[in-house]
Amino acid sequence: MSDCCSVNPKSDNAPVVMSCPVNGARSKQVDMLTVKSLVRQLPLGMPNTQYYFCATPGCDVVYFPLDPRAPLFRRGDLIVRVGSKETADPIPVCYCFGFTRKDIQAEIAETGDSTIANRVSAEVKAGTCACEVKNPSGKCCLGTVARVVKDCVRDNQRTKVEVGTNLTQRPTQYECRQPPGGGIR
């Protein structure tokens, strides 16, 4: 088979981590399959090179190449919203099963906890996820889901304590905080 249809570039010498050319943040490698799956339109003649995923909130770059001749891709070039870069709902948390930060918030507001991480974990074990082609990072989102659940449970408990100490203040709706800079870590 020729290299023309290869989804993985020859990246034996590519560094595992590179700095984003826009913000300088350390960014990890992402599979070319992920880039090809999520970029709206790939240019013809694009060099077969290693790409990196920039998760930094506030930076518009999502994927940047090792080869400077290859294009970099910004938020608007993707077919999905990038959770780590979003500040407005819906903020994706699990791309395979469609869970958002609001889904987690709503379940915690109603029950005090969330079953979403366990539900996603069961699906991952069943082999029904497709993170490498649905999640912009190309990685499993289970760690992100668990972290968002933990943050939201903590913030829900903090909100209850604050409301209990100031009975004149009534929250209109519970919302878990976002990490500094917005989005998902």
C-alpha positions in Angstrom: 0.0 0.0 0.0 1.3 3.5 -0.8 1.7 6.3 1.7 -1.0 8.4 -0.1 -3.8 7.0 2.0 -1.9 6.6 5.3 -3.7 8.2 8.2 -0.6 8.2 10.5 2.3 10.4 9.4 5.9 9.1 9.8 6.6 10.8 13.0 9.4 8.7 14.5 11.4 11.8 15.1 8.5 14.1 16.1 8.6 15.4 19.6 5.8 14.2 21.9 5.1 17.8 23.0 5.5 21.1 21.2 4.7 24.7 22.0 1.7 26.2 20.3 3.0 28.8 17.8 0.3 31.3 18.9 0.4 31.1 22.7 3.5 29.0 23.5 1.5 26.5 25.6 2.8 22.9 25.7 0.7 20.8 23.4 0.5 17.0 22.9 0.6 15.0 19.7 -2.8 14.1 18.1 -3.3 11.4 15.6 -3.8 12.5 12.0 -7.0 10.4 12.0 -8.4 12.8 14.6 -7.5 15.8 12.6 -8.9 14.3 9.4 -12.1 13.4 11.2 -12.8 16.7 12.8 -11.5 19.4 10.4 -14.3 20.6 8.2 -12.3 20.8 5.0 -8.7 19.6 4.5 -6.7 21.4 1.8 -5.5 19.4 -1.2 -1.8 18.7 -1.1 -1.5 18.9 2.6 1.8 17.5 3.8 1.7 14.3 5.8 3.0 15.6 9.1 2.6 15.2 12.9 -0.1 17.5 14.4 -0.5 18.8 17.9 -3.6 19.7 19.9 -3.6 23.0 21.7 -6.2 22.8 24.6 -5.5 26.3 25.9 -8.6 28.4 26.6 -8.5 31.7 24.8 -6.3 30.4 22.0 -8.2 30.0 18.7 -5.7 27.4 17.4 -6.8 23.8 17.8 -4.3 21.8 15.7 -0.9 22.9 14.5 1.7 21.0 12.5 5.3 20.0 13.0 5.9 20.9 9.3 5.6 24.6 8.9 4.4 24.2 5.3 1.2 22.4 6.6 -1.8 24.5 7.7 -2.9 25.0 11.2 -6.5 24.7 12.1 -8.6 27.0 14.3 -11.9 26.5 16.2 -13.9 27.6 13.2 -12.3 24.9 11.0 -13.7 22.1 13.1 -17.1 20.4 12.9 -17.4 20.2 16.7 -17.0 22.7 19.5 -13.8 22.3 21.5 -14.8 21.9 25.2 -11.5 23.2 26.6 -11.9 26.4 24.6 -15.6 27.1 25.1 -17.1 29.5 27.7 -20.8 29.4 26.6 -23.2 26.5 26.7 -23.3 23.9 25.4 -19.8 23.0 26.5 -19.0 19.4 25.3 -17.5 17.1 27.9 -18.1 13.7 26.3 -18.1 13.7 22.5 -19.0 10.0 22.0 -22.2 10.1 24.0 -23.1 13.8 23.8 -22.8 14.8 27.5 -22.3 18.5 28.2 -21.3 20.4 31.4 -25.0 21.4 31.7 -26.0 17.7 31.8 -23.7 17.1 34.7 -24.8 20.3 36.4 -28.5 19.4 36.1 -28.0 15.9 37.4 -26.0 17.2 40.4 -28.6 19.9 41.1 -31.3 17.3 41.1 -29.6 14.4 42.9 -26.5 15.8 44.6 -24.3 13.6 42.4 -23.7 12.5 38.8 -23.9 9.0 37.2 -22.5 10.3 33.9 -18.9 9.2 34.6 -20.1 5.7 35.5 -22.3 5.6 32.4 -19.4 6.7 30.1 -17.1 4.2 31.8 -19.5 1.3 31.1 -19.7 2.4 27.4 -15.9 2.6 27.2 -15.6 -0.9 28.7 -18.2 -2.1 26.2 -16.0 -0.7 23.4 -18.7 1.6 22.1 -16.7 4.9 22.3 -14.9 6.5 19.4 -12.8 9.2 21.1 -10.1 9.1 18.5 -12.5 10.4 15.9 -15.0 12.4 17.9 -12.9 14.1 20.7 -10.7 17.0 19.4 -7.9 15.9 21.7 -8.1 12.4 20.2 -8.0 11.0 23.8 -10.6 9.3 26.0 -12.8 11.9 27.7 -13.5 9.9 30.8 -10.8 11.8 32.8 -12.4 15.1 31.7 -15.9 13.8 32.7 -14.7 12.7 36.1 -12.9 16.0 36.7 -16.0 18.1 35.7 -18.2 15.9 37.9 -15.9 16.4 40.9 -15.7 20.2 40.3 -19.5 20.5 40.0 -20.2 18.4 43.1 -17.8 20.5 45.1 -19.3 23.7 43.8 -22.8 22.5 44.4 -21.9 21.7 48.0 -20.2 25.1 48.4 -23.3 26.8 46.9 -25.5 25.0 49.5 -23.3 26.2 52.3 -23.3 29.8 51.1 -27.0 29.7 50.7 -27.4 28.2 54.2 -25.4 31.0 55.8 -27.2 33.8 53.9 -30.8 32.9 53.9 -31.9 36.2 52.1 -30.0 35.1 49.0 -31.8 32.6 46.8 -29.9 31.1 43.9 -31.9 31.0 40.7 -30.0 28.0 39.3 -26.9 26.1 40.3 -23.9 26.3 38.0 -20.5 24.7 38.5 -17.6 27.0 38.0 -15.4 26.8 35.0 -11.6 26.7 35.4 -9.8 30.0 35.0 -9.9 31.0 31.4 -13.2 29.1 30.8 -13.7 25.8 29.2 -12.6 22.3 30.3 -9.1 21.5 31.4 
